[in-house]
Amino acid sequence: MVSVDESRRESPAVGGAPKPKKLREYAAYLFLLPAFAFVGAFSYYPAVRALIGAFTSWNGVSAPHWVGLTNFITAFQSAEFGAAVIHILIWAAIGIPLGLIPSFFVAEAIFRLPGRRAQYLYRTFFILPVVLPGVVGILIWYFFYEPGGIIDSLLKAVGFSHFAELPWLADFHTALGALIFMGFPWVGAFNLLIYYAGLQGISSEIFDAAAVDGCSWFRRMIRIDIPLLLAQTKLLLVLAVIGVGQILIQPLLMTNGGPGVSTTMTPVLYMYQQAIDYDQYGYSMGVAFILFAALMILTLFNMKYFRTK
Amino acid sequence: MSRRRSFLSTHVFLVTLGALTLYPMFFMVVNAMRTGVATATSPFGLPSYFHWMNFVYAWDGIASAFALTGWIELVSVVVTLAAAILASYAFARMQFQAKNLLFTIMFALLVIPGFLTLIPLFLEIRDFDLLNTSWGLILPYIAGGQAFAIFVLRSFIETIPEEMFEAARIDGANHWRMFLNFVLPLAVPMLITLALLQIVGIYGDYVFPSLVLNSTQHTVSLAIANFTPPAMAPDINAVNIQLAAFTLSAVPIAILFFALMKYFVNGMSSGALKM
């Protein structure tokens, strides 16, 4: 809180001729009004509604009624939600390294090149895919995975002919893997830029000293680059955990959770289906509440780890 | 000698990975230009003949979506930034009782994930009778853009030297004058970066528009996901027409990308704050 004395002291620096304090404050609230009106109506109201709705049973039409913790108990006993949680853990274990490692190597390779022009050109090429709407990126991979599509042709070409005509997204054994491994070679524009900016931030004296000592490129990477990019790696890890926890659009567009009931179900897709397909709005908000709480705890844990190290 | 060779292998590595990264785009553009038979027989080759009719059919299917998306983007971005820069000015330059409290309330929003509000927001739009209207998307987009834009703009306004405000104050300028005369003009590069981020974000949004809009009205991302080639187009071309529609959908962002590359890169790097 700003005390009266403090605002008096600073008052000559702001505003025109001294005005009564109330009038000056009134002006500040006018400046803030539009932003807070939008945020109150379309961010806070739905967020509060989500958190309260989690404790109700509601079909979206008749009046909701209070059910206490029933939604949470139902969710934890649901086989589908359990499967969704396991899928997201598998997804995190495989997808997070895939998101970080190739981007790191590309950033490293670009940064080592002599000449700003070459670095600039390569960087542009690698971030070019951001011009594609996300939906398009996913649907192109849908074509790739189709029976007789590019993936099958490639496998056939290198001799795995028994895989040809495999319906990757419709097969119980391959559907989840197909979603997780989508996006080969997994060089992400954002991760690449963060690592590249991190490398630019390292003092050139350190690299010069390494060069004088005859440090090989591999040794330099292990001993200098990776440790000095720890902050970037931690940031990307925190963001990746949050991102994987919220995966919805890939299974929604490509498999809708199938084949079967839950082969590629994710927690957010489960939440979505319970509301939109089954009109279980209260239960859906209960699932969202569990996820939100889990992500908050994970993020706070990660942030704390961040600071102390 | 060994120095040169090590850079050669770096180039080989980067060109290989770059080609693989760009392959989906190559696949899309090349097959948008040909017919089904050629797609199946040579997925890596270049088209021998440009089937421009694919683009004509594709354009017919998504032209109205472009118009609707343009309108939604324009209103959302202008109002988002106008509301955000006013609030940022107040947070950076004005004194008032509830400053810390309001500040906390605004930035707590940065940790509220999209999925939490997705369903209640859809219900709210339904209750306000805004389903199937562009306002059902515009209003939530404006609200959703505030916290991040204010965070960035407030830090920026705080870097403007105190002397400028001092000089303006001696000239008798009030807050509104200072805001219009130099804070707003100085913030233009920052506003362009924020506008780009929001344009790209809204353009790529699929799930929320799919709930708010019905089957007759589409944004570009929706139209692409639900694209069905026109009935009179030959069957053999269906996939190619779809890929032509994908290609067209990438054009607006591609133009912005090449025209405003510097802002794009800055924006993506600062996007780290967004969750």
Contacts between the chains, C-beta under 8 A, distances in Angstrom:
chain1	res1	chain2	res2	distance
A	1	B	97	7.1
A	1	B	99	7.9
A	1	B	100	5.9
A	1	B	101	7.7
A	2	B	95	5.9
A	2	B	96	7.3
A	2	B	97	6.7
A	2	B	99	5.7
A	2	B	100	7.4
A	6	B	95	7.8
A	7	B	95	4.2
A	10	B	95	5.9
A	11	B	95	6.9
A	12	B	169	7.7
A	13	B	162	6.7
A	13	B	165	6.6
A	13	B	166	7.0
A	13	B	169	7.5
A	14	B	93	5.7
A	14	B	94	6.1
A	14	B	95	6.5
A	14	B	165	7.1
A	14	B	169	7.8
A	14	B	175	7.2
A	15	B	94	7.7
A	15	B	169	7.4
A	15	B	174	6.4
A	15	B	175	5.8
A	16	B	169	6.5
A	16	B	172	5.9
A	16	B	173	6.5
A	16	B	174	4.2
A	16	B	175	7.8
A	17	B	172	7.4
A	24	B	94	7.4
A	24	B	95	7.1
A	24	B	96	7.7
A	25	B	95	7.6
A	25	B	96	4.5
A	25	B	97	6.4
A	27	B	94	7.0
A	27	B	175	6.0
A	28	B	90	4.7
A	28	B	94	4.0
A	28	B	95	7.3
A	28	B	96	4.1
A	29	B	90	7.9
A	29	B	96	6.7
A	31	B	86	4.6
A	31	B	87	6.3
A	31	B	89	5.8
A	31	B	90	3.8
A	31	B	94	6.8
A	31	B	175	7.6
A	32	B	86	7.4
A	32	B	87	5.0
A	32	B	90	5.0
A	32	B	91	7.8
A	32	B	102	6.5
A	34	B	82	7.3
A	34	B	83	3.9
A	34	B	86	6.3
A	34	B	87	7.3
A	35	B	83	4.5
A	35	B	84	6.0
A	35	B	86	6.9
A	35	B	87	3.7
A	35	B	106	7.4
A	35	B	146	5.1
A	35	B	150	6.5
A	36	B	87	7.3
A	36	B	102	7.2
A	36	B	105	7.9
A	36	B	106	7.6
A	38	B	83	6.2
A	38	B	139	7.1
A	38	B	142	5.0
A	38	B	143	4.1
A	38	B	146	6.1
A	39	B	106	6.8
A	39	B	109	6.5
A	39	B	143	5.2
A	39	B	146	5.1
A	39	B	147	7.3
A	41	B	139	7.4
A	41	B	143	6.9
A	42	B	121	6.8
A	42	B	124	7.4
A	42	B	139	5.4
A	42	B	140	4.7
A	42	B	142	7.4
A	42	B	143	3.5
A	42	B	144	7.4
A	43	B	109	5.5
A	43	B	112	7.1
A	43	B	117	6.8
A	43	B	143	4.7
A	43	B	144	6.7
A	43	B	146	7.5
A	43	B	147	7.9
A	44	B	105	7.9
A	44	B	109	7.7
A	45	B	120	7.9
A	45	B	124	6.6
A	46	B	117	4.2
A	46	B	120	3.8
A	46	B	121	4.4
A	46	B	123	7.9
A	46	B	124	5.6
A	47	B	112	5.4
A	47	B	116	6.2
A	47	B	117	5.3
A	47	B	120	7.5
A	49	B	120	4.2
A	49	B	123	7.5
A	49	B	124	7.3
A	50	B	116	5.1
A	50	B	117	6.0
A	50	B	119	7.1
A	50	B	120	4.7
A	53	B	120	6.6
A	60	B	123	6.8
A	102	B	17	7.2
A	105	B	13	7.9
A	106	B	14	6.8
A	106	B	17	6.0
A	109	B	10	5.1
A	109	B	13	5.5
A	109	B	14	5.4
A	110	B	14	6.7
A	112	B	7	7.9
A	112	B	10	6.0
A	113	B	7	6.6
A	113	B	10	6.1
A	113	B	11	7.7
A	113	B	14	7.9
A	114	B	7	6.9
A	122	B	14	5.3
A	122	B	18	6.8
A	123	B	265	7.9
A	124	B	261	7.2
A	125	B	18	4.7
A	125	B	21	7.5
A	125	B	22	6.7
A	126	B	17	7.9
A	126	B	18	6.1
A	126	B	21	6.0
A	127	B	264	7.8
A	127	B	265	7.3
A	127	B	268	7.2
A	128	B	22	6.5
A	128	B	25	7.2
A	128	B	257	7.5
A	129	B	21	6.4
A	129	B	22	6.9
A	129	B	24	7.4
A	129	B	25	6.4
A	130	B	200	7.2
A	130	B	253	7.6
A	130	B	257	7.1
A	130	B	264	7.6
A	130	B	268	7.3
A	131	B	250	5.2
A	131	B	253	4.5
A	131	B	254	4.2
A	131	B	257	5.0
A	132	B	24	7.7
A	132	B	25	6.6
A	132	B	28	7.9
A	132	B	246	7.8
A	132	B	250	5.2
A	132	B	253	7.8
A	133	B	203	5.9
A	133	B	204	4.8
A	133	B	220	6.7
A	133	B	221	5.1
A	133	B	224	6.6
A	133	B	249	5.6
A	133	B	250	6.9
A	133	B	253	7.3
A	134	B	204	4.4
A	134	B	206	6.9
A	134	B	221	7.4
A	135	B	204	7.1
A	135	B	206	5.0
A	135	B	221	4.7
A	135	B	224	5.3
A	135	B	225	5.0
A	136	B	28	7.3
A	136	B	224	5.9
A	136	B	246	4.6
A	136	B	249	6.0
A	136	B	250	6.6
A	137	B	24	6.7
A	139	B	224	7.2
A	139	B	225	6.9
A	139	B	246	7.0
A	140	B	24	4.6
A	140	B	27	6.5
A	140	B	28	5.8
A	140	B	246	7.0
A	141	B	24	7.1
A	143	B	27	7.8
A	143	B	239	7.1
A	144	B	24	7.7
A	144	B	27	7.9
A	148	B	40	7.7
A	150	B	27	7.4
A	150	B	43	5.5
A	153	B	43	6.3
A	184	B	20	6.7
A	185	B	17	5.4
A	185	B	20	4.7
A	185	B	21	6.2
A	187	B	17	6.1
A	187	B	21	5.0
A	189	B	268	6.6
A	190	B	268	5.7
A	190	B	271	6.6
A	193	B	265	6.6
A	193	B	268	5.5
A	193	B	269	5.2
A	194	B	269	6.8
A	194	B	272	6.5
A	197	B	269	5.7
A	217	B	6	6.8
A	235	B	272	6.2
A	239	B	272	7.1
A	239	B	275	7.1
A	242	B	113	7.1
A	242	B	275	5.5
A	245	B	113	7.9
A	246	B	113	5.8
A	246	B	114	6.9
A	246	B	115	5.4
A	248	B	115	6.8
A	248	B	207	6.3
A	249	B	206	6.1
A	249	B	207	6.3
A	252	B	207	7.0
A	253	B	206	7.6
A	253	B	225	6.4
A	268	B	115	4.7
A	271	B	115	6.5
A	271	B	119	7.3
A	272	B	118	7.3
A	272	B	119	7.6
A	272	B	207	7.5
A	275	B	119	4.6
A	276	B	119	7.8
A	276	B	211	6.9
A	281	B	119	6.6
A	281	B	123	7.0
A	284	B	119	5.6
A	285	B	119	6.5
A	285	B	120	7.1
A	288	B	115	6.1
A	288	B	116	5.2
A	288	B	118	8.0
A	288	B	119	7.0
A	289	B	116	8.0
A	291	B	115	6.9
A	291	B	116	7.8
A	292	B	113	6.6
A	292	B	115	7.9
A	292	B	116	5.0
A	295	B	113	6.4
A	296	B	111	7.1
A	299	B	111	7.1
